[in-house]
């Protein structure tokens, strides 16, 4: 891959899990960003321990030659008045602009069960009727245009537990939204969790990909999680995800497809694990070495 076109980031979720704060509660923000830089990454997504003051965060990042490459945005286009969603969306873009980002990564969180330990992620996932689906795609088309007008790229995040979880739902969402303003955060791990082939999905969706999450999967854990319909966070605790090169995902093919498509942008290691079992610095270094050896960047 062309190192002039590809930038590498890593998410803080390997240090502290925002959905399960006790996982990595002992790891500080300063440790997290220092170890990201030490491992050889130049970008970070935003975690719950990051300063909420943009200038304070920028100073800490500048010291380590890091920038923010993206931030999750919890969208409720189905269940909240659009004016409320738009206000929060614009506020987040204002924050991101200061810390170097031009990508924002929303997920539709209406009735998401991703953080609910009482619901299986298959049976408990959000389901939208026709009117709700229409409201969602209309909302995201509006958000996508707002993002474009502000110099940002909206990259929608398909996610376990949500109304856009499966490849079929992702395809429907992309078909129903504006390709000029609504892009995809392609997540290798979330498609693999659904028992889909992420390589086949990337081939199908690559023209819409604006941001990439590199997440490997331990299929022996995934298979039990699917068979027993575990809550998503139970699977995370059990180690369903890991860094690229440590699971079953065919990353050489992922990198080849991205290269052949002319993809330019961020590839971000986003592998939530229990830091007490998977030392964040060690796994960040493993991921960086694997990407260098496999993708050439």
C-alpha positions in Angstrom: 0.0 0.0 0.0 1.1 3.6 -0.6 2.2 5.2 2.6 1.5 8.6 1.1 -2.2 7.7 0.9 -2.7 5.6 4.0 -2.5 6.9 7.6 -2.5 4.5 10.6 -4.4 5.1 13.8 -5.4 3.2 16.8 -8.4 3.4 19.1 -8.1 3.9 22.9 -10.6 1.1 23.4 -7.7 -1.3 23.9 -6.6 0.7 26.9 -10.0 1.6 28.4 -13.4 0.3 27.3 -16.0 3.0 27.1 -18.9 0.5 27.3 -17.3 -1.4 30.2 -15.3 1.3 32.1 -13.9 -1.2 34.6 -11.9 -2.7 31.8 -8.8 -0.6 31.8 -9.9 1.7 34.6 -6.3 1.8 35.8 -5.0 3.1 32.5 -4.7 6.9 32.2 -5.2 9.1 29.2 -1.5 10.1 29.3 -0.4 6.5 29.3 -2.7 5.7 26.5 -1.6 8.3 24.0 2.0 7.9 25.0 1.9 4.2 24.2 0.1 4.8 20.9 2.9 7.1 19.8 5.5 4.6 21.1 4.0 1.8 19.1 4.3 3.9 15.9 0.8 5.2 15.2 0.0 8.8 14.2 -3.7 8.9 14.8 -6.2 8.2 17.5 -9.9 8.1 18.0 -11.4 9.6 21.0 -12.0 7.8 24.3 -13.9 8.5 27.5 -10.8 9.6 29.4 -9.7 12.1 26.8 -9.9 15.8 27.8 -13.2 17.4 26.8 -11.4 20.7 26.2 -10.2 20.6 22.5 -7.2 22.8 23.1 -6.1 20.7 26.1 -6.4 17.6 24.0 -4.6 19.1 21.1 -1.6 20.1 23.2 -1.3 16.5 24.6 -1.5 15.1 21.1 0.9 17.6 19.6 3.6 16.6 22.1 3.4 13.1 20.7 2.9 13.9 17.0 -0.6 12.5 17.1 -3.9 13.8 15.7 -7.5 12.7 16.2 -8.6 10.9 13.0 -12.3 10.2 13.9 -14.8 10.1 16.7 -17.8 7.9 17.4 -21.1 9.9 17.4 -24.2 8.4 18.9 -27.0 9.3 16.5 -30.7 9.0 17.4 -32.2 10.0 14.1 -35.1 7.5 14.7 -36.0 8.6 18.2 -35.0 12.2 18.7 -36.1 15.4 17.0 -33.6 16.1 14.2 -32.8 19.5 15.6 -31.4 17.9 18.7 -29.3 15.4 16.7 -28.0 18.2 14.4 -27.0 20.4 17.4 -25.0 17.6 19.0 -23.5 16.7 15.6 -22.3 20.2 14.9 -20.8 20.5 18.4 -18.8 17.4 17.9 -17.5 18.6 14.5 -16.5 21.9 16.2 -14.5 19.8 18.7 -13.0 17.5 16.0 -11.9 20.4 13.8 -9.6 21.7 16.5 -7.9 18.3 17.1 -7.2 17.6 13.5 -10.0 15.4 12.3 -12.2 15.7 9.2 -14.0 12.4 9.7 -17.0 11.8 12.0 -18.3 8.3 12.6 -21.9 8.1 13.6 -23.9 5.0 14.5 -27.6 4.9 14.9 -28.1 4.1 18.6 -31.9 4.0 18.9 -32.7 0.8 20.9 -29.2 -0.5 20.5 -28.4 -3.4 22.8 -24.6 -3.3 22.4 -24.0 -2.3 26.0 -26.8 -4.3 27.5 -25.6 -7.4 29.4 -29.2 -8.7 29.7 -29.8 -9.1 25.9 -28.3 -11.3 23.3 -26.8 -9.3 20.5 -28.7 -11.3 17.8 -32.2 -11.6 19.4 -32.0 -8.2 21.2 -30.6 -6.0 18.4 -32.6 -3.0 17.3 -35.2 -3.6 14.5 -36.7 -0.7 12.6 -40.1 -0.7 10.9 -40.5 1.0 7.5 -41.3 4.5 8.9 -38.3 4.3 11.3 -36.0 3.2 8.6 -37.1 6.1 6.4 -36.6 8.5 9.2 -33.1 7.1 9.8 -31.9 7.4 6.2 -33.5 10.8 5.7 -31.7 11.9 8.9 -28.4 10.6 7.8 -28.7 12.2 4.4 -29.2 15.5 6.1 -26.3 14.9 8.5 -24.1 13.8 5.6 -24.8 17.1 3.7 -24.1 19.1 6.9 -20.8 17.3 7.3 -19.8 17.9 3.7 -20.7 21.5 3.9 -18.4 21.8 7.0 -15.5 20.0 5.4 -16.1 16.7 7.1 -16.8 13.2 5.8 -19.6 11.3 7.5 -18.6 7.6 7.8 -21.5 5.5 9.1 -20.5 2.7 11.5 -22.4 -0.6 11.1 -22.3 -2.1 14.6 -23.4 -5.2 16.6 -26.6 -4.6 18.5 -27.9 -1.8 16.3 -30.5 -1.6 13.5 -27.7 -1.7 11.0 -25.8 -4.8 12.1 -25.8 -7.3 9.2 -24.4 -7.1 5.7 -27.9 -7.0 4.4 -28.9 -4.1 6.6 -25.7 -2.3 5.7 -26.4 -2.8 2.0 -29.9 -1.5 2.3 -28.7 1.5 4.3 -26.1 2.4 1.7 -28.6 1.9 -1.2 -31.0 4.3 0.5 -28.5 7.0 1.3 -26.6 9.5 -0.8 -23.3 8.1 -1.9 -21.8 11.7 -2.3 -22.4 12.5 1.4 -22.8 9.3 3.4 -19.8 7.0 3.5 -19.0 3.8 5.4 -16.8 3.0 8.3 -15.9 -0.5 7.2 -15.3 -2.7 10.3 -13.7 -6.1 9.6 -14.6 -7.4 13.1 -18.3 -6.5 13.1 -18.9 -8.2 9.8 -17.0 -11.2 10.9 -18.9 -11.4 14.1 -22.2 -11.8 12.1 -20.6 -14.8 10.4 -20.1 -12.9 7.2 -16.9 -12.9 5.1 -15.4 -9.4 5.5 -13.4 -9.7 2.3 -16.6 -10.4 0.3 -18.3 -7.5 2.0 -15.4 -5.1 1.3 -15.5 -6.0 -2.4 -19.2 -5.2 -2.4 -19.0 -1.9 -0.4 -15.5 -0.6 -1.2 -16.7 2.3 -3.3 -18.5 3.7 -0.2 -15.7 3.2 2.3 -14.4 6.4 3.9 -12.8 5.0 7.0 -11.5 1.6 8.1 -11.5 -0.2 11.4 -9.1 -3.1 11.6 -10.4 -5.6 14.1 -9.5 -9.3 14.1 -11.8 -12.1 15.5 -11.1 -15.2 17.4 -13.7 -17.4 15.7 -13.7 -20.0 18.4 -15.1 -17.4 20.7 -17.4 -15.9 18.0 -18.9 -19.3 17.2 -20.0 -19.9 20.8 -21.2 -16.3 21.2 -23.4 -16.8 18.1 -24.6 -20.3 19.1 -25.6 -19.1 22.6 -26.7 -15.6 21.6 -24.4 -13.8 24.0 -24.7 -10.2 24.9 -22.1 -8.2 22.9 -20.1 -7.2 26.0 -19.9 -10.8 27.2 -18.2 -11.7 24.0 -15.9 -8.8 24.3 -14.9 -9.9 27.8 -14.3 -13.4 26.5 -11.9 -12.1 23.9 -13.9 -12.3 20.7 -11.8 -9.4 19.3 -8.1 -9.0 18.9 -5.6 -7.0 16.8 -4.9 -7.7 13.2 -2.8 -10.8 12.7 -4.0 -12.5 15.9 -7.3 -14.0 14.6 -9.0 -15.3 11.5 -9.6 -12.3 9.3 -7.9 -12.4 5.9 -6.1 -9.0 6.2 -3.8 -9.5 3.2 -6.9 -9.6 1.0 -8.4 -6.6 2.9 -5.3 -4.6 2.2 -5.2 -5.7 -1.4 -8.8 -4.6 -2.1 -8.3 -1.3 -0.5 -5.1 -0.7 -2.5 -6.7 -1.7 -5.8 -9.7 0.6 -5.1 -7.4 3.5 -4.6 -8.5 4.0 -1.0 -7.0 7.0 0.7 -7.5 7.7 4.4 -7.2 6.1 7.8 -6.9 2.5 8.8 -7.5 2.3 12.5 -6.7 -0.6 14.8 -9.8 -0.9 17.0 -9.7 -4.1 19.0 -11.5 -4.0 22.3 -10.0 -6.5 24.8 -9.5 -6.8 28.5 -6.3 -4.9 29.1 -5.5 -7.1 32.1 -5.3 -10.0 29.7 -4.0 -8.2 26.6 -1.4 -5.6 27.5 -2.3 -2.6 25.4 1.2 -1.5 24.4 2.2 -5.1 23.6 -0.8 -5.6 21.4 -0.5 -2.2 19.8 3.1 -3.1 18.8 2.0 -6.5 17.5 -0.6 -4.7 15.3 1.8 -2.1 14.0 4.4 -4.8 13.1 1.8 -6.9 11.4 0.5 -4.0 9.3 4.0 -3.0 8.3 4.9 -6.6 7.3 1.6 -7.3 5.5 0.5 -4.0 4.0 3.9 -2.4 3.6 3.0 0.8 5.5 
